[in-house]
Amino acid sequence: MSEELKIRIHDYQKIEENLKRLGARFTEEINVVDTYFKQPAGEVLKITEDDRGNFLVNLKLKEGKFQILKYEKIDDVDGLKKELNDKFGVKCVLKKKRRFFDFEDFVININLIEDVGEFLIVEGEKVSSEVISRLGIENPEYIRVSFDELKK
């Protein structure tokens, strides 16, 4: 099962320079709107609307990392939004820019989230703190909550 590790960063351009120096390949930049629905602590249910399409995403926190339980393309985004809003209620909406890199067996993306901050996400089958240290991040601030929990 795929998992992700999130870290708050403060200079995404420096991180990108390190990624490129290590041989990572920039693949794309997309604009995203995430609609988060109210869920129990440690669980995330959101609809992601971006340049590639609309997706239903379900994550669960386990041992400090988020497991990706569901990531599926949806066609009727408005209908599903209404259904989930009626069932759970909307918690918040976040707008962000995501910059993707391929690095070894990982997909790395940098999230620049309006009114929240800059974050690095490493996705893969077995994500460990070892890959974070290789990227030159000292004293990483691991994020063990969903981004919707960080919005002020």
Phi, psi and chi 1 to 4 in degrees:
 res  aa     phi    psi   chi1   chi2   chi3   chi4
   1 MET       -  135.9 -178.1  174.6  -64.6      -
   2 SER   -72.9  149.0 -168.7      -      -      -
   3 GLU  -140.5  167.1   58.8 -172.4   22.2      -
   4 GLU  -137.9  148.8   64.9  178.7   29.9      -
   5 LEU  -122.3  129.6 -165.7   56.5      -      -
   6 LYS  -114.5  140.9  -64.4 -167.7 -107.9 -170.0
   7 ILE  -136.4  135.8  -60.1  110.2      -      -
   8 ARG   -75.9  135.4 -178.4 -176.4  -60.6  -86.7
   9 ILE  -124.9  165.0   56.3  176.5      -      -
  10 HIS  -125.3   -6.6  -58.5  -74.4      -      -
  11 ASP  -149.0   82.3 -176.1   -6.1      -      -
  12 TYR   -61.7  -29.4   80.2   93.0      -      -
  13 GLN   -66.5  -36.4  -68.2  164.7  -33.6      -
  14 LYS   -66.0  -40.9 -178.7  178.6  176.0 -172.7
  15 ILE   -62.4  -42.5  -59.4  -64.3      -      -
  16 GLU   -63.0  -39.1  -72.6 -171.5   -0.4      -
  17 GLU   -60.8  -44.0  -71.2  170.3   12.2      -
  18 ASN   -62.7  -42.2  -71.4  -14.6      -      -
  19 LEU   -59.5  -47.9  -80.6  164.7      -      -
  20 LYS   -64.3  -39.3  -69.4  173.3 -175.7  172.1
  21 ARG   -62.6  -32.8 -168.0  179.1   68.5 -109.2
  22 LEU   -83.6   -0.5  -69.5  167.9      -      -
  23 GLY    98.6    7.3      -      -      -      -
  24 ALA   -68.1  150.0      -      -      -      -
  25 ARG  -114.4  122.1 -175.0  176.4   61.6   85.4
  26 PHE   -67.5  131.9  175.4   76.2      -      -
  27 THR  -113.2  -39.1   56.8      -      -      -
  28 GLU  -171.3  163.3   66.8  179.7  -33.5      -
  29 GLU  -127.1  132.0  176.5  180.0  -74.9      -
  30 ILE  -132.5  152.3   58.6  173.8      -      -
  31 ASN   -97.7  137.7  -65.9  -59.0      -      -
  32 VAL  -133.8  143.5 -179.2      -      -      -
  33 VAL  -124.2  119.3  176.0      -      -      -
  34 ASP  -106.4  125.8  -78.4  -26.3      -      -
  35 THR  -105.1  113.5  -57.3      -      -      -
  36 TYR   -94.0  136.7  -72.2   82.2      -      -
  37 PHE  -106.9  147.8  -61.4   92.5      -      -
  38 LYS   -60.7  130.0  -64.5  175.3 -174.5  168.6
  39 GLN  -143.6  163.6  -66.3  -68.6  -69.7      -
  40 PRO   -63.3  158.3  -17.9   27.6      -      -
  41 ALA   -53.4  137.8      -      -      -      -
  42 GLY    85.1    0.5      -      -      -      -
  43 GLU  -123.6  145.6  -65.1 -177.8   27.4      -
  44 VAL  -130.4  131.5  175.9      -      -      -
  45 LEU  -132.5  120.6 -178.7   63.6      -      -
  46 LYS  -147.2  158.8   65.7 -178.4  178.0  176.8
  47 ILE  -109.8  125.3  -69.5  179.1      -      -
  48 THR  -105.0  122.9  -65.1      -      -      -
  49 GLU  -113.4  119.5  -61.5  170.1   83.5      -
  50 ASP  -144.5 -174.8   65.1   34.5      -      -
  51 ASP   -63.4  -16.8  -57.8  -28.4      -      -
  52 ARG   -96.0  -15.2  -58.3  173.4  -61.8  178.9
  53 GLY   144.2 -163.0      -      -      -      -
  54 ASN  -119.6  138.0  -55.2  -49.1      -      -
  55 PHE  -137.1  143.7  -58.0   88.4      -      -
  56 LEU   -96.0  125.8  177.6   64.7      -      -
  57 VAL  -123.6  131.8 -178.4      -      -      -
  58 ASN  -130.0  122.2 -172.8 -150.7      -      -
  59 LEU  -123.7  153.5  -52.1  171.6      -      -
  60 LYS  -138.0  132.2 -174.3  168.9 -177.0   82.1
  61 LEU   -75.8  129.5 -174.1   62.7      -      -
  62 LYS  -146.8  119.0 -176.7  177.4 -180.0 -176.6
  63 GLU    54.4   43.2  -61.7  171.8    4.4      -
  64 GLY    80.3    2.1      -      -      -      -
  65 LYS  -127.0  155.4  -59.4  174.3 -169.8  171.8
  66 PHE   -95.6  124.5  -80.7   93.9      -      -
  67 GLN   -85.5  137.2  -69.7 -177.0  -44.4      -
  68 ILE   -90.3  103.3  -58.6  167.0      -      -
  69 LEU   -83.3  -35.7  -57.1  177.7      -      -
  70 LYS  -149.4  137.0 -177.4 -179.4  -74.6 -170.5
  71 TYR  -149.1   90.7 -167.0   96.7      -      -
  72 GLU  -128.2  144.0   63.5 -175.5   35.7      -
  73 LYS   -70.5  140.1 -167.0  166.5  177.1   77.4
  74 ILE  -124.3  149.0   53.1  176.0      -      -
  75 ASP   -97.3  -48.6  -65.7  -38.9      -      -
  76 ASP   -94.9   77.2 -178.4   10.8      -      -
  77 VAL   -64.5  -40.2   68.6      -      -      -
  78 ASP   -66.4  -42.3  -66.3  -30.8      -      -
  79 GLY   -63.8  -43.9      -      -      -      -
  80 LEU   -68.4  -38.3 -175.4   56.0      -      -
  81 LYS   -58.3  -45.6  -98.7 -168.6 -155.9  177.5
  82 LYS   -63.1  -44.5 -178.5  178.6  179.3  -16.3
  83 GLU   -60.9  -46.6  178.5 -175.8  -33.3      -
  84 LEU   -70.8  -34.9  -65.7  175.5      -      -
  85 ASN   -64.2  -43.7 -176.7   41.2      -      -
  86 ASP   -63.0  -37.4  -69.1  -12.5      -      -
  87 LYS   -80.7  -42.8 -174.4  172.0 -176.8  179.0
  88 PHE  -117.1  -32.1  -58.0  110.4      -      -
  89 GLY    90.7  147.9      -      -      -      -
  90 VAL   -83.7  130.8  171.2      -      -      -
  91 LYS   -86.5  -48.8 -175.7  172.5 -175.3 -178.7
  92 CYS  -169.6  168.9   74.1      -      -      -
  93 VAL  -124.7  128.5  175.8      -      -      -
  94 LEU  -117.4  136.9  -63.6  178.9      -      -
  95 LYS  -109.8  135.9  -65.6  178.3 -179.1  177.0
  96 LYS  -153.6  166.4   60.4 -172.8  170.7 -176.8
  97 LYS  -114.1  134.1 -174.5  177.4  -57.6  -91.5
  98 ARG  -120.0  131.1  -64.5  177.3   74.9 -167.2
  99 ARG  -116.0  121.5  -64.2  178.2   52.0   77.3
 100 PHE  -104.2  142.7  -71.9   86.1      -      -
 101 PHE  -135.3  142.3  -66.0   82.7      -      -
 102 ASP   -94.5  128.3  -75.7  -23.3      -      -
 103 PHE  -142.5  107.9  178.5   63.1      -      -
 104 GLU    53.3 -123.6  -62.0  174.3   -5.2      -
 105 ASP   -93.4   14.5  -66.2  -28.0      -      -
 106 PHE  -117.6  153.9  -54.6  102.9      -      -
 107 VAL  -107.5  125.0  172.8      -      -      -
 108 ILE  -113.5  131.7  -65.3  179.9      -      -
 109 ASN  -133.3  144.0   69.2   83.1      -      -
 110 ILE  -104.8  123.6  -67.6  175.5      -      -
 111 ASN  -104.5  122.8  -77.3 -115.0      -      -
 112 LEU  -110.4   99.2  -51.1  171.5      -      -
 113 ILE  -104.2  123.8  -53.1  172.7      -      -
 114 GLU   -56.2  131.1  -73.6 -178.8   19.6      -
 115 ASP    63.8   13.8  -57.3  -39.5      -      -
 116 VAL  -127.8  -50.3  178.9      -      -      -
 117 GLY   142.2 -165.9      -      -      -      -
 118 GLU  -109.9  137.2  -60.7  178.2    2.4      -
 119 PHE  -142.6  149.1  -58.4   88.6      -      -
 120 LEU  -111.0  131.1  175.8   84.3      -      -
 121 ILE  -121.5  129.1  -61.3  178.8      -      -
 122 VAL  -109.9  122.6 -179.2      -      -      -
 123 GLU  -116.4  141.2  -62.9  177.5   34.3      -
 124 GLY   173.6 -173.9      -      -      -      -
 125 GLU   -76.2  -41.7  -69.3  -57.0  -45.1      -
 126 LYS  -134.7   88.9  -66.2 -162.2 -173.8  -64.5
 127 VAL   -92.0  127.7  179.7      -      -      -
 128 SER  -129.0  168.8   72.4      -      -      -
 129 SER   -68.1  -14.5   57.4      -      -      -
 130 GLU   -61.0  -40.6 -175.4  -91.2  -25.1      -
 131 VAL   -67.1  -31.9   70.7      -      -      -
 132 ILE   -65.3  -44.7  -56.4  -54.5      -      -
 133 SER   -66.3  -32.9   62.5      -      -      -
 134 ARG   -65.2  -25.0  -71.0 -178.5   45.5 -145.4
 135 LEU   -81.9    0.1  -65.2  176.4      -      -
 136 GLY    82.6   21.6      -      -      -      -
 137 ILE   -93.9  112.4  -60.0  172.6      -      -
 138 GLU   -93.8  141.5  -63.1  176.6   17.4      -
 139 ASN    48.4   59.6  -56.8  -46.8      -      -
 140 PRO   -63.6  142.6   21.4  -29.5      -      -
 141 GLU   -97.9   95.7  179.3 -173.3  -15.0      -
 142 TYR   -70.9  138.9  -68.3   99.4      -      -
 143 ILE  -105.5  117.2  -56.2  -61.5      -      -
 144 ARG  -112.7   22.5  -67.5 -178.3  168.6   83.5
 145 VAL  -131.1  163.8  -63.5      -      -      -
 146 SER   -71.4  153.6  176.4      -      -      -
 147 PHE   -57.7  -30.7  -70.8  136.3      -      -
 148 ASP   -64.0  -22.5   61.0  -50.1      -      -
 149 GLU   -77.1  -16.9  -63.5  -70.4  -33.7      -
 150 LEU   -93.4  -11.9  -59.5  174.9      -      -
 151 LYS   -71.3  131.0 -176.0  171.7  173.3  123.0
 152 LYS   -85.2      -  -65.4  176.6  172.0   86.2
